[in-house]
Amino acid sequence: MERIHTPGFDSGEDARQQRLEWSVQRIVWPVLVALWLAIGLGLLGQGPLARSRVAAGDEISLEFQRFARRLSPAALEIRAVPRTDRLRLQLARSYTEAVDVQQVYPQPARMMGVEGATRLEFDVTPGRPFDVRLQTRPRSMGRVHGWVAVEGGARLSFSQFVYP
């Protein structure tokens, strides 16, 4: 078949350009699929991998967001079963220095700094589960480590990754 040449219109293909486009597509498509999977699993927001829970038996449990955004709201949800009428929770000072604690619900009876931690004291009913929610706002980017404990009890360590 004879090729017809029309001035101003090139129907021939540039093989080099086509190979370049195919190479770019081979890179871009897997990256897009990986990004969609990450979003779907919760690595960049809500999803099954976005939240985590740690516990020390029935004494204390902590639910938190594994991934947060700098200067955006995040939360720690603590459930403890107090042995006395005064629950003393401790939160790692390294964590409270990396985030702004916006709100504690319910409001603690007392809040004070102790060695390496911030202590929150609540008036409670012994033996009845007590829930505490801390609204936070991460100040810095990167990995933020912390722990929470009932005074004198086991520490629950946790880690959050803070995106820009």
Backbone as JSON Lines, residues from 0, in Angstrom:
{"i":0,"aa":"M","n":[0.85,-1.18,0.0],"ca":[0.0,0.0,0.0],"c":[0.88,1.23,0.0]}
{"i":1,"aa":"E","n":[0.54,2.16,-0.79],"ca":[1.34,3.36,-0.96],"c":[0.9,4.4,0.07]}
{"i":2,"aa":"R","n":[1.86,5.03,0.66],"ca":[1.59,6.05,1.66],"c":[1.37,7.39,0.96]}
{"i":3,"aa":"I","n":[0.3,8.06,1.36],"ca":[-0.04,9.35,0.74],"c":[0.42,10.45,1.68]}
{"i":4,"aa":"H","n":[1.16,11.38,1.14],"ca":[1.65,12.5,1.93],"c":[0.74,13.72,1.73]}
{"i":5,"aa":"T","n":[0.19,14.22,2.84],"ca":[-0.64,15.41,2.8],"c":[0.12,16.52,3.5]}
{"i":6,"aa":"P","n":[0.32,17.64,2.87],"ca":[1.06,18.75,3.48],"c":[0.38,19.19,4.79]}
{"i":7,"aa":"G","n":[1.19,19.36,5.87],"ca":[0.65,19.82,7.16],"c":[0.08,18.71,8.0]}
{"i":8,"aa":"F","n":[0.06,17.48,7.49],"ca":[-0.5,16.36,8.26],"c":[0.45,15.18,8.13]}
{"i":9,"aa":"D","n":[1.0,14.73,9.26],"ca":[1.91,13.59,9.25],"c":[1.22,12.43,9.9]}
{"i":10,"aa":"S","n":[0.85,11.44,9.14],"ca":[0.16,10.28,9.69],"c":[1.15,9.23,10.18]}
{"i":11,"aa":"G","n":[2.44,9.43,9.98],"ca":[3.45,8.49,10.46],"c":[3.62,8.63,11.97]}
{"i":12,"aa":"E","n":[4.02,7.55,12.61],"ca":[4.19,7.57,14.05],"c":[5.66,7.72,14.39]}
{"i":13,"aa":"D","n":[5.91,8.42,15.45],"ca":[7.27,8.57,15.95],"c":[7.52,7.44,16.93]}
{"i":14,"aa":"A","n":[8.28,6.43,16.53],"ca":[8.51,5.24,17.34],"c":[9.22,5.59,18.65]}
{"i":15,"aa":"R","n":[10.14,6.53,18.62],"ca":[10.86,6.93,19.83],"c":[9.9,7.55,20.85]}
{"i":16,"aa":"Q","n":[9.02,8.42,20.4],"ca":[8.03,9.06,21.27],"c":[7.1,8.01,21.87]}
{"i":17,"aa":"Q","n":[6.68,7.06,21.07],"ca":[5.77,6.02,21.55],"c":[6.45,5.15,22.61]}
{"i":18,"aa":"R","n":[7.72,4.8,22.42],"ca":[8.44,4.01,23.43],"c":[8.57,4.79,24.73]}
{"i":19,"aa":"L","n":[8.82,6.08,24.64],"ca":[8.91,6.93,25.82],"c":[7.58,6.95,26.58]}
{"i":20,"aa":"E","n":[6.48,7.12,25.86],"ca":[5.15,7.13,26.5],"c":[4.85,5.8,27.17]}
{"i":21,"aa":"W","n":[5.2,4.69,26.53],"ca":[4.97,3.37,27.12],"c":[5.82,3.19,28.38]}
{"i":22,"aa":"S","n":[7.04,3.67,28.35],"ca":[7.91,3.58,29.53],"c":[7.33,4.36,30.7]}
{"i":23,"aa":"V","n":[6.86,5.56,30.41],"ca":[6.25,6.39,31.46],"c":[5.0,5.7,32.01]}
{"i":24,"aa":"Q","n":[4.18,5.13,31.14],"ca":[2.96,4.45,31.58],"c":[3.29,3.25,32.46]}
{"i":25,"aa":"R","n":[4.36,2.52,32.14],"ca":[4.75,1.36,32.95],"c":[5.14,1.77,34.36]}
{"i":26,"aa":"I","n":[5.59,3.0,34.53],"ca":[5.95,3.5,35.86],"c":[4.73,4.1,36.56]}
{"i":27,"aa":"V","n":[3.97,4.92,35.84],"ca":[2.86,5.67,36.44],"c":[1.73,4.76,36.9]}
{"i":28,"aa":"W","n":[1.34,3.79,36.09],"ca":[0.2,2.95,36.47],"c":[0.43,2.18,37.77]}
{"i":29,"aa":"P","n":[1.56,1.51,37.97],"ca":[1.76,0.85,39.27],"c":[1.77,1.82,40.45]}
{"i":30,"aa":"V","n":[2.33,3.02,40.23],"ca":[2.34,4.02,41.31],"c":[0.91,4.43,41.64]}
{"i":31,"aa":"L","n":[0.08,4.66,40.63],"ca":[-1.33,5.03,40.88],"c":[-2.08,3.91,41.58]}
{"i":32,"aa":"V","n":[-1.87,2.67,41.17],"ca":[-2.54,1.54,41.82],"c":[-2.11,1.45,43.28]}
{"i":33,"aa":"A","n":[-0.81,1.61,43.56],"ca":[-0.32,1.57,44.93],"c":[-0.93,2.7,45.76]}
{"i":34,"aa":"L","n":[-1.04,3.88,45.18],"ca":[-1.66,5.01,45.89],"c":[-3.13,4.73,46.19]}
{"i":35,"aa":"W","n":[-3.86,4.21,45.21],"ca":[-5.27,3.87,45.45],"c":[-5.41,2.82,46.55]}
{"i":36,"aa":"L","n":[-4.54,1.82,46.57],"ca":[-4.58,0.81,47.64],"c":[-4.28,1.44,49.0]}
{"i":37,"aa":"A","n":[-3.29,2.32,49.05],"ca":[-2.94,2.98,50.31],"c":[-4.12,3.8,50.83]}
{"i":38,"aa":"I","n":[-4.77,4.5,49.95],"ca":[-5.93,5.3,50.35],"c":[-7.05,4.39,50.82]}
{"i":39,"aa":"G","n":[-7.32,3.32,50.09],"ca":[-8.38,2.39,50.46],"c":[-8.14,1.69,51.78]}
{"i":40,"aa":"L","n":[-6.87,1.41,52.11],"ca":[-6.54,0.74,53.36],"c":[-6.46,1.69,54.55]}
{"i":41,"aa":"G","n":[-6.44,2.98,54.27],"ca":[-6.43,3.94,55.36],"c":[-5.09,4.55,55.67]}
{"i":42,"aa":"L","n":[-4.1,4.36,54.84],"ca":[-2.79,4.93,55.12],"c":[-2.77,6.44,54.96]}
{"i":43,"aa":"L","n":[-3.76,7.0,54.3],"ca":[-3.83,8.45,54.12],"c":[-5.13,9.03,54.67]}
{"i":44,"aa":"G","n":[-5.83,8.3,55.5],"ca":[-7.11,8.79,56.02],"c":[-7.84,7.7,56.77]}
{"i":45,"aa":"Q","n":[-9.1,7.51,56.47],"ca":[-9.92,6.52,57.15],"c":[-9.85,5.19,56.41]}
{"i":46,"aa":"G","n":[-9.81,4.1,57.15],"ca":[-9.76,2.77,56.56],"c":[-9.31,1.77,57.61]}
{"i":47,"aa":"P","n":[-9.22,0.5,57.24],"ca":[-8.91,-0.53,58.24],"c":[-7.53,-0.38,58.89]}
{"i":48,"aa":"L","n":[-6.58,0.21,58.22],"ca":[-5.25,0.39,58.81],"c":[-5.07,1.73,59.5]}
{"i":49,"aa":"A","n":[-6.06,2.59,59.44],"ca":[-5.93,3.94,59.98],"c":[-6.0,3.99,61.5]}
{"i":50,"aa":"R","n":[-6.72,3.06,62.12],"ca":[-6.87,3.07,63.57],"c":[-6.22,1.84,64.16]}
{"i":51,"aa":"S","n":[-5.8,1.98,65.4],"ca":[-5.19,0.86,66.1],"c":[-5.68,0.83,67.54]}
{"i":52,"aa":"R","n":[-5.56,-0.35,68.14],"ca":[-5.99,-0.52,69.52],"c":[-4.95,-1.36,70.25]}
{"i":53,"aa":"V","n":[-4.57,-0.91,71.44],"ca":[-3.67,-1.67,72.3],"c":[-4.32,-1.78,73.66]}
{"i":54,"aa":"A","n":[-4.04,-2.86,74.38],"ca":[-4.66,-3.07,75.68],"c":[-3.72,-3.82,76.61]}
{"i":55,"aa":"A","n":[-3.93,-3.63,77.89],"ca":[-3.23,-4.37,78.94],"c":[-4.31,-5.07,79.75]}
{"i":56,"aa":"G","n":[-4.75,-6.22,79.25],"ca":[-5.82,-6.95,79.92],"c":[-7.08,-6.13,79.98]}
{"i":57,"aa":"D","n":[-7.77,-6.19,81.1],"ca":[-8.99,-5.4,81.3],"c":[-8.72,-4.07,81.98]}
{"i":58,"aa":"E","n":[-7.47,-3.88,82.43],"ca":[-7.15,-2.68,83.2],"c":[-7.23,-1.4,82.37]}
{"i":59,"aa":"I","n":[-6.64,-1.42,81.16],"ca":[-6.6,-0.21,80.34],"c":[-6.5,-0.6,78.86]}
{"i":60,"aa":"S","n":[-7.16,0.2,78.02],"ca":[-7.03,0.03,76.56],"c":[-6.97,1.42,75.93]}
{"i":61,"aa":"L","n":[-6.36,1.46,74.76],"ca":[-6.18,2.72,74.05],"c":[-6.5,2.5,72.59]}
{"i":62,"aa":"E","n":[-7.33,3.37,72.03],"ca":[-7.6,3.37,70.6],"c":[-7.11,4.71,70.06]}
{"i":63,"aa":"F","n":[-6.37,4.66,68.94],"ca":[-5.77,5.87,68.41],"c":[-5.65,5.78,66.9]}
{"i":64,"aa":"Q","n":[-5.41,6.94,66.29],"ca":[-5.2,7.03,64.85],"c":[-3.71,6.81,64.57]}
{"i":65,"aa":"R","n":[-3.4,5.85,63.69],"ca":[-2.0,5.61,63.35],"c":[-1.42,6.73,62.51]}
{"i":66,"aa":"F","n":[-2.28,7.36,61.72],"ca":[-1.84,8.41,60.81],"c":[-2.64,9.67,61.1]}
{"i":67,"aa":"A","n":[-1.92,10.78,61.19],"ca":[-2.57,12.07,61.47],"c":[-1.95,13.1,60.55]}
{"i":68,"aa":"R","n":[-2.56,14.26,60.51],"ca":[-2.02,15.37,59.73],"c":[-1.61,16.48,60.68]}
{"i":69,"aa":"R","n":[-0.52,17.12,60.36],"ca":[-0.02,18.21,61.18],"c":[-1.09,19.3,61.28]}
{"i":70,"aa":"L","n":[-1.33,19.75,62.5],"ca":[-2.28,20.81,62.83],"c":[-3.73,20.44,62.56]}
{"i":71,"aa":"S","n":[-4.03,19.16,62.36],"ca":[-5.41,18.69,62.18],"c":[-5.83,17.88,63.41]}
{"i":72,"aa":"P","n":[-7.12,17.86,63.71],"ca":[-7.58,17.13,64.9],"c":[-7.3,15.63,64.82]}
{"i":73,"aa":"A","n":[-6.91,15.08,65.96],"ca":[-6.71,13.64,66.13],"c":[-7.24,13.32,67.53]}
{"i":74,"aa":"A","n":[-7.4,12.04,67.84],"ca":[-7.96,11.68,69.14],"c":[-7.29,10.44,69.72]}
{"i":75,"aa":"L","n":[-7.22,10.42,71.05],"ca":[-6.84,9.23,71.8],"c":[-8.06,8.87,72.64]}
{"i":76,"aa":"E","n":[-8.47,7.61,72.58],"ca":[-9.61,7.15,73.37],"c":[-9.12,6.09,74.34]}
{"i":77,"aa":"I","n":[-9.22,6.39,75.62],"ca":[-8.69,5.53,76.68],"c":[-9.86,4.97,77.47]}
{"i":78,"aa":"R","n":[-9.8,3.67,77.74],"ca":[-10.79,3.03,78.62],"c":[-10.01,2.35,79.74]}
{"i":79,"aa":"A","n":[-10.37,2.7,80.97],"ca":[-9.7,2.12,82.13],"c":[-10.75,1.62,83.12]}
{"i":80,"aa":"V","n":[-10.38,0.58,83.86],"ca":[-11.24,0.07,84.92],"c":[-10.53,0.38,86.24]}
{"i":81,"aa":"P","n":[-10.96,1.44,86.92],"ca":[-10.26,1.86,88.13],"c":[-10.51,0.92,89.31]}
{"i":82,"aa":"R","n":[-9.51,0.83,90.17],"ca":[-9.63,-0.01,91.38],"c":[-10.09,0.81,92.59]}
{"i":83,"aa":"T","n":[-9.88,2.13,92.5],"ca":[-10.28,3.01,93.6],"c":[-11.18,4.12,93.04]}
{"i":84,"aa":"D","n":[-11.6,5.04,93.92],"ca":[-12.48,6.12,93.47],"c":[-11.72,7.27,92.81]}
{"i":85,"aa":"R","n":[-10.41,7.12,92.64],"ca":[-9.58,8.13,91.97],"c":[-8.75,7.43,90.9]}
{"i":86,"aa":"L","n":[-9.02,7.78,89.63],"ca":[-8.26,7.23,88.51],"c":[-7.16,8.21,88.14]}
{"i":87,"aa":"R","n":[-5.92,7.73,88.15],"ca":[-4.78,8.56,87.79],"c":[-4.16,7.99,86.51]}
{"i":88,"aa":"L","n":[-4.44,8.69,85.4],"ca":[-3.86,8.31,84.12],"c":[-2.6,9.11,83.89]}
{"i":89,"aa":"Q","n":[-1.61,8.47,83.29],"ca":[-0.39,9.18,82.94],"c":[-0.19,9.07,81.43]}
{"i":90,"aa":"L","n":[0.22,10.19,80.84],"ca":[0.47,10.28,79.41],"c":[1.89,10.78,79.22]}
{"i":91,"aa":"A","n":[2.66,10.11,78.36],"ca":[4.06,10.45,78.16],"c":[4.25,11.93,77.85]}
{"i":92,"aa":"R","n":[5.19,12.55,78.54],"ca":[5.47,13.96,78.3],"c":[5.98,14.18,76.87]}
{"i":93,"aa":"S","n":[6.73,13.2,76.33],"ca":[7.22,13.34,74.95],"c":[6.05,13.48,73.98]}
{"i":94,"aa":"Y","n":[4.94,12.81,74.27],"ca":[3.77,12.92,73.4],"c":[3.08,14.28,73.59]}
{"i":95,"aa":"T","n":[2.88,14.69,74.84],"ca":[2.19,15.96,75.08],"c":[3.01,17.16,74.61]}
{"i":96,"aa":"E","n":[4.33,16.99,74.45],"ca":[5.15,18.07,73.9],"c":[5.08,18.1,72.38]}
{"i":97,"aa":"A","n":[4.72,16.97,71.75],"ca":[4.65,16.89,70.29],"c":[3.28,17.27,69.75]}
{"i":98,"aa":"V","n":[2.27,17.33,70.62],"ca":[0.91,17.67,70.2],"c":[0.34,18.74,71.12]}
{"i":99,"aa":"D","n":[-0.66,19.44,70.64],"ca":[-1.44,20.32,71.5],"c":[-2.64,19.53,71.95]}
{"i":100,"aa":"V","n":[-2.82,19.4,73.26],"ca":[-4.02,18.74,73.78],"c":[-5.11,19.8,73.8]}
{"i":101,"aa":"Q","n":[-6.07,19.66,72.89],"ca":[-7.12,20.65,72.73],"c":[-8.23,20.51,73.77]}
{"i":102,"aa":"Q","n":[-8.58,19.26,74.07],"ca":[-9.7,19.02,74.98],"c":[-9.56,17.64,75.61]}
{"i":103,"aa":"V","n":[-9.94,17.54,76.86],"ca":[-10.01,16.26,77.56],"c":[-11.45,16.1,78.01]}
{"i":104,"aa":"Y","n":[-12.04,14.96,77.62],"ca":[-13.44,14.72,78.0],"c":[-13.54,13.35,78.65]}
{"i":105,"aa":"P","n":[-14.08,13.25,79.84],"ca":[-14.57,14.34,80.69],"c":[-13.4,15.14,81.27]}
{"i":106,"aa":"Q","n":[-13.71,16.29,81.76],"ca":[-12.71,17.18,82.33],"c":[-12.09,16.52,83.57]}
{"i":107,"aa":"P","n":[-10.76,16.45,83.67],"ca":[-10.15,15.85,84.86],"c":[-10.31,16.74,86.09]}
{"i":108,"aa":"A","n":[-10.35,16.11,87.25],"ca":[-10.41,16.86,88.51],"c":[-9.11,17.62,88.72]}
{"i":109,"aa":"R","n":[-8.0,16.99,88.3],"ca":[-6.68,17.62,88.4],"c":[-5.83,17.18,87.22]}
{"i":110,"aa":"M","n":[-4.94,18.08,86.81],"ca":[-4.0,17.77,85.74],"c":[-2.67,18.39,86.13]}
{"i":111,"aa":"M","n":[-1.61,17.57,86.12],"ca":[-0.32,18.09,86.56],"c":[0.82,17.35,85.88]}
{"i":112,"aa":"G","n":[1.95,17.98,85.87],"ca":[3.14,17.35,85.33],"c":[3.83,16.56,86.43]}
{"i":113,"aa":"V","n":[4.21,15.34,86.11],"ca":[5.02,14.51,87.01],"c":[6.24,14.09,86.2]}
{"i":114,"aa":"E","n":[7.18,13.41,86.81],"ca":[8.41,13.04,86.13],"c":[8.16,12.25,84.85]}
{"i":115,"aa":"G","n":[8.44,12.87,83.71],"ca":[8.33,12.21,82.4],"c":[6.92,12.02,81.89]}
{"i":116,"aa":"A","n":[5.93,12.61,82.58],"ca":[4.54,12.38,82.16],"c":[3.64,13.53,82.58]}
{"i":117,"aa":"T","n":[2.44,13.51,82.04],"ca":[1.36,14.39,82.47],"c":[0.34,13.5,83.15]}
{"i":118,"aa":"R","n":[-0.06,13.84,84.36],"ca":[-1.03,13.04,85.1],"c":[-2.4,13.69,85.04]}
{"i":119,"aa":"L","n":[-3.4,12.9,84.69],"ca":[-4.8,13.32,84.68],"c":[-5.52,12.54,85.76]}
{"i":120,"aa":"E","n":[-6.17,13.25,86.69],"ca":[-6.89,12.59,87.78],"c":[-8.39,12.79,87.6]}
{"i":121,"aa":"F","n":[-9.12,11.68,87.76],"ca":[-10.58,11.68,87.6],"c":[-11.23,11.05,88.83]}
{"i":122,"aa":"D","n":[-12.36,11.61,89.25],"ca":[-13.18,10.99,90.28],"c":[-14.07,9.97,89.59]}
{"i":123,"aa":"V","n":[-14.01,8.7,90.01],"ca":[-14.67,7.61,89.32],"c":[-15.35,6.65,90.3]}
{"i":124,"aa":"T","n":[-16.08,5.7,89.74],"ca":[-16.67,4.62,90.52],"c":[-15.77,3.39,90.35]}
{"i":125,"aa":"P","n":[-15.25,2.84,91.45],"ca":[-14.35,1.69,91.34],"c":[-15.01,0.51,90.63]}
{"i":126,"aa":"G","n":[-14.23,-0.17,89.79],"ca":[-14.71,-1.36,89.1],"c":[-15.56,-1.12,87.88]}
{"i":127,"aa":"R","n":[-15.95,0.12,87.63],"ca":[-16.78,0.44,86.46],"c":[-15.91,1.06,85.37]}
{"i":128,"aa":"P","n":[-15.99,0.55,84.12],"ca":[-15.17,1.1,83.03],"c":[-15.37,2.61,82.88]}
{"i":129,"aa":"F","n":[-14.27,3.31,82.67],"ca":[-14.29,4.76,82.56],"c":[-13.59,5.15,81.26]}
{"i":130,"aa":"D","n":[-14.25,5.94,80.43],"ca":[-13.72,6.35,79.14],"c":[-13.24,7.8,79.18]}
{"i":131,"aa":"V","n":[-12.07,8.01,78.59],"ca":[-11.48,9.36,78.48],"c":[-11.12,9.58,77.03]}
{"i":132,"aa":"R","n":[-11.46,10.74,76.51],"ca":[-11.13,11.1,75.12],"c":[-10.28,12.36,75.13]}
{"i":133,"aa":"L","n":[-9.12,12.28,74.49],"ca":[-8.25,13.45,74.36],"c":[-8.26,13.89,72.9]}
{"i":134,"aa":"Q","n":[-8.68,15.13,72.66],"ca":[-8.61,15.73,71.32],"c":[-7.25,16.39,71.23]}
{"i":135,"aa":"T","n":[-6.49,16.0,70.22],"ca":[-5.15,16.55,70.06],"c":[-4.99,17.18,68.68]}
{"i":136,"aa":"R","n":[-3.9,17.9,68.52],"ca":[-3.55,18.51,67.24],"c":[-2.02,18.41,67.12]}
{"i":137,"aa":"P","n":[-1.52,17.47,66.3],"ca":[-0.06,17.3,66.18],"c":[0.62,18.57,65.68]}
{"i":138,"aa":"R","n":[1.76,18.91,66.31],"ca":[2.5,20.12,65.95],"c":[3.61,19.86,64.94]}
{"i":139,"aa":"S","n":[4.17,18.66,64.98],"ca":[5.32,18.39,64.12],"c":[5.03,17.21,63.19]}
{"i":140,"aa":"M","n":[5.84,17.09,62.15],"ca":[5.66,16.01,61.19],"c":[6.59,14.85,61.55]}
{"i":141,"aa":"G","n":[6.27,13.68,61.03],"ca":[7.1,12.51,61.28],"c":[6.5,11.61,62.33]}
{"i":142,"aa":"R","n":[7.3,10.71,62.85],"ca":[6.85,9.72,63.83],"c":[6.77,10.36,65.22]}
{"i":143,"aa":"V","n":[5.65,10.16,65.89],"ca":[5.44,10.64,67.26],"c":[5.17,9.42,68.13]}
{"i":144,"aa":"H","n":[5.99,9.25,69.16],"ca":[5.84,8.11,70.07],"c":[5.26,8.59,71.4]}
{"i":145,"aa":"G","n":[4.51,7.72,72.04],"ca":[3.96,8.04,73.34],"c":[3.58,6.78,74.1]}
{"i":146,"aa":"W","n":[3.09,6.97,75.28],"ca":[2.55,5.88,76.08],"c":[1.5,6.45,77.03]}
{"i":147,"aa":"V","n":[0.63,5.56,77.46],"ca":[-0.39,5.92,78.44],"c":[-0.44,4.79,79.46]}
{"i":148,"aa":"A","n":[-0.75,5.13,80.72],"ca":[-0.79,4.11,81.77],"c":[-1.7,4.57,82.9]}
{"i":149,"aa":"V","n":[-2.25,3.6,83.6],"ca":[-2.87,3.88,84.88],"c":[-1.7,3.92,85.86]}
{"i":150,"aa":"E","n":[-1.63,4.95,86.7],"ca":[-0.49,5.09,87.59],"c":[-0.22,3.79,88.34]}
{"i":151,"aa":"G","n":[1.03,3.33,88.23],"ca":[1.43,2.09,88.88],"c":[1.15,0.85,88.04]}
{"i":152,"aa":"G","n":[0.53,1.02,86.87],"ca":[0.18,-0.12,86.01],"c":[1.06,-0.19,84.78]}
{"i":153,"aa":"A","n":[0.68,-1.08,83.9],"ca":[1.43,-1.29,82.65],"c":[1.28,-0.09,81.72]}
{"i":154,"aa":"R","n":[2.35,0.19,80.98],"ca":[2.33,1.26,79.98],"c":[1.9,0.69,78.64]}
{"i":155,"aa":"L","n":[1.01,1.41,77.98],"ca":[0.61,1.07,76.61],"c":[1.35,2.02,75.68]}
{"i":156,"aa":"S","n":[2.3,1.5,74.95],"ca":[3.06,2.32,74.0],"c":[2.31,2.42,72.69]}
{"i":157,"aa":"F","n":[2.42,3.57,72.05],"ca":[1.8,3.77,70.75],"c":[2.64,4.71,69.92]}
{"i":158,"aa":"S","n":[2.37,4.72,68.63],"ca":[3.11,5.55,67.71],"c":[2.18,6.05,66.62]}
{"i":159,"aa":"Q","n":[2.34,7.3,66.23],"ca":[1.56,7.89,65.16],"c":[2.53,8.46,64.13]}
{"i":160,"aa":"F","n":[2.12,8.4,62.87],"ca":[2.89,9.07,61.83],"c":[2.1,10.31,61.42]}
{"i":161,"aa":"V","n":[2.76,11.45,61.46],"ca":[2.09,12.72,61.16],"c":[2.54,13.21,59.79]}
{"i":162,"aa":"Y","n":[1.57,13.32,58.9],"ca":[1.81,13.85,57.56],"c":[1.81,15.37,57.58]}
{"i":163,"aa":"P","n":[2.42,16.01,56.56],"ca":[2.39,17.48,56.5],"c":[0.99,18.03,56.35]}
